[in-house]
Amino acid sequence: LFAARSAQIVEIDECMIASKEIDIQLINQRRLPKGKRVDIAITSSGSQEISIEGRENFALISEKVGEVEFSLNPLSFWQSHTAAPELLSRVVRELSTARAGDHIFDLYGGVGLFAAALLPEIGAGGRITIIESDDNAITDAKRNFASEERVEVVHGRVEKALKKYVAANLVVLDPPRSGAGASVIEAVVSLKPRAIVYVACDPASLARDTAYLKERGFALESIRAFDLFPMTAHMECVARFIPE
């Protein structure tokens, strides 16, 4: 762990919020490269995966959410709470109220978690556009949806990539802790979606962006909060906005 308000690493014998499959004491006994970051993850199948900074010959991680399997780079973003991917997928699906034929934008879409959750809802004539700027995640998304013609994967910054589109039925966005910001909100609103589903890991950023949406004619219809960061002050929120 890191010491409070510091980058200093503190050796520990146990961690009460880590998955029980991660044996901290056993890890402490291993010889690991000095000065390198080591990431250890327990996948949904229960296997332990280790990636070491600077090594490119790592194995891809396999995750399963419901009946959908994802292949991802250990450096790609994935929810840290083991229950979060399935929970958030279900809530996003419920709040989006997607319909057959919809064109949905999945912004900051990562490896495609929410796109996969919404695919069954849009029928044969629907489309989903994933926009993501991270190199690792975009590679994973292209791999995960390689055989799916209804999914378009776009590599780029959200506010720039959206400029070539003129309309959307629904928009789902899951920005980093800093939130979407005014320029992205402006671009999203210009698509005139019938609903926006916003997944936020920082309520303060969500509150700011809610004000931006309000100024541009979108009202907060519902919001749900989840304790996905145990023993911390952080929470995850999923909000639905509709035109006023």
C-alpha positions, 0 to 999 in steps of 0.5 A: 500500500501507499502511505497516506498522502504519499507515494511511499510504499509500505509493506503489509502482511494482509489487506482486508479489502483485497480478494482473498485469493491474493496471498500478500505474505506469499507475494512478499516472499517472491523476488520481484524486479526492483523499481518496477510496478507489479500489478496482481489481479484476480479474474472473474474465473479466480485465476491470478494474473501478474503483470510487470512494468516494462514487460510486453510478453504478458498474457491477456486476462480473460474476464466474464460478465454474465455470458459475455467473455472479455479479453483484455490487456492487464494495463487496460482499465477494468473495475477493481471491485469484483462485483462491479462489472456485472452490477454496472452493466445491469444498471446501465442497461436498465437506465438506458432503455435501449430499443431495437434500431438505436444508435448508441454512443459508448463514450470512454468505452474502454474494452467494451463493457457497456457496449456488450451489455447493450448489444442484445437490446438494439436488434439487428438494425442497431449500432453502437459506437465506442470511443476511447483514447487509451491505446491498450483499451482500444486494441482490446475493444477491437479484438472483443468486437472483431466479429460484430458488425454492429459495433464501431470502435473509434480511437481518439479523444471523445470531444474530437471524435464526436465532431463527425457525428450528427445524431444519437438515440442514446449516449452512455459515458464513463469518464475518468475521475475528472469527469467529462467537462464542458466541451464533451457535454457540449458535444454530447448534447449536440447529438440530441439523444433522448437520454444520457446515462452517466457513470461517475466515480467522483460525485463532485465531477458529476455534480459539475457536469449535471450543472452543464447539462442543466444549462443545455436543456437536460434534466437529471431524471434518476441517480443511483449510488454504489459502494464499490470502494469499500473502506473509502469515502469514494462511491460510484454513481449512475445517473440518467438525464433526459431533455427538459 
